[in-house]
Amino acid sequence: MRAYVFTTGVIFALLVVAHIWRIFAESASLAADPFYILITVASAMLTIWAARLFWLSRPASRDQRP
């Protein structure tokens, strides 16, 4: 479960970085688009949530058997 949370958190973080980079690289008109801002903020919130879940979860013990 920790690997899944870590992977999805990294993917959402990369999306946020790409959105911020695109705002600076292309034009500031993207910063005025409400849908673009909504997707960026939602991705940032999901990144923070994934980071919180990752840090609060305990690593699985390898000695446990199902």
C-alpha angles and dihedrals in degrees: 000000000000091000091053093049091047093049095048091046091054092048092052091046090052089051091053092048091048091050093050091046091049092052090055096039101047111027144302091253089088089062088063095053107100095204092052091050091047093053092047094049092044091051091049091051092049089049091053091046092051091048091051092049091047095051095044096048120089122232113255115254114240092211095066119098123203 
